[in-house]
Amino acid sequence: MRSERKLVGDCGLVIQEVDGIEELEVGYHFNRKYWGRGFATEAARACMDYAFERLGRRRVISMIRPDNAPSRRVAE
């Protein structure tokens, strides 16, 4: 967070092998203190826009543990 000069989390694109197929995944990790403020959603959207618009990708995945509801909401 800029005003606090602290890193609140990270987000980016990475190639993952899923069932023998290389997939482009958007992944994110944010400090729990900053959950619910839209940071993960904004960062993930920017990464996905980059993947679709600049890299010409047609598909981006996000692998999420089934019990991680906040992360599922970001991906949706």
C-alpha positions as a Python dict, from the first residue, in 0.01 Angstrom:
ca = {
    (1, 'M'): (0, 0, 0),
    (2, 'R'): (161, 322, -111),
    (3, 'S'): (58, 536, 183),
    (4, 'E'): (209, 279, 419),
    (5, 'R'): (494, 189, 180),
    (6, 'K'): (424, -180, 234),
    (7, 'L'): (387, -469, -5),
    (8, 'V'): (29, -595, 23),
    (9, 'G'): (70, -898, -203),
    (10, 'D'): (172, -1018, -545),
    (11, 'C'): (6, -1124, -866),
    (12, 'G'): (135, -1252, -1197),
    (13, 'L'): (120, -1496, -1485),
    (14, 'V'): (292, -1833, -1486),
    (15, 'I'): (292, -2138, -1712),
    (16, 'Q'): (152, -2446, -1534),
    (17, 'E'): (131, -2798, -1667),
    (18, 'V'): (-218, -2939, -1616),
    (19, 'D'): (-291, -3293, -1735),
    (20, 'G'): (5, -3275, -1972),
    (21, 'I'): (-103, -2942, -2124),
    (22, 'E'): (75, -2611, -2066),
    (23, 'E'): (-172, -2354, -1937),
    (24, 'L'): (-124, -1988, -1852),
    (25, 'E'): (-232, -1924, -1495),
    (26, 'V'): (-296, -1598, -1315),
    (27, 'G'): (-189, -1641, -954),
    (28, 'Y'): (-216, -1408, -658),
    (29, 'H'): (-125, -1399, -291),
    (30, 'F'): (-226, -1112, -66),
    (31, 'N'): (-170, -1039, 300),
    (32, 'R'): (-492, -1124, 485),
    (33, 'K'): (-492, -773, 635),
    (34, 'Y'): (-570, -636, 288),
    (35, 'W'): (-835, -888, 180),
    (36, 'G'): (-1170, -746, 74),
    (37, 'R'): (-1031, -419, -62),
    (38, 'G'): (-1027, -518, -429),
    (39, 'F'): (-649, -534, -465),
    (40, 'A'): (-644, -898, -578),
    (41, 'T'): (-933, -848, -820),
    (42, 'E'): (-772, -539, -974),
    (43, 'A'): (-431, -704, -1007),
    (44, 'A'): (-572, -1029, -1149),
    (45, 'R'): (-784, -836, -1401),
    (46, 'A'): (-477, -639, -1516),
    (47, 'C'): (-279, -962, -1562),
    (48, 'M'): (-564, -1124, -1754),
    (49, 'D'): (-606, -817, -1976),
    (50, 'Y'): (-233, -833, -2052),
    (51, 'A'): (-256, -1204, -2134),
    (52, 'F'): (-549, -1157, -2371),
    (53, 'E'): (-460, -824, -2529),
    (54, 'R'): (-80, -825, -2539),
    (55, 'L'): (7, -1194, -2542),
    (56, 'G'): (-285, -1294, -2763),
    (57, 'R'): (-390, -1575, -2530),
    (58, 'R'): (-736, -1720, -2566),
    (59, 'R'): (-747, -1883, -2224),
    (60, 'V'): (-617, -1807, -1876),
    (61, 'I'): (-675, -2035, -1578),
    (62, 'S'): (-656, -1997, -1203),
    (63, 'M'): (-603, -2305, -988),
    (64, 'I'): (-771, -2257, -652),
    (65, 'R'): (-824, -2482, -354),
    (66, 'P'): (-1197, -2565, -336),
    (67, 'D'): (-1224, -2432, 21),
    (68, 'N'): (-1070, -2092, -65),
    (69, 'A'): (-1388, -1891, -123),
    (70, 'P'): (-1220, -1545, -131),
    (71, 'S'): (-979, -1658, -404),
    (72, 'R'): (-1266, -1813, -602),
    (73, 'R'): (-1450, -1480, -592),
    (74, 'V'): (-1143, -1304, -735),
    (75, 'A'): (-1120, -1557, -1017),
    (76, 'E'): (-1489, -1522, -1098),
}
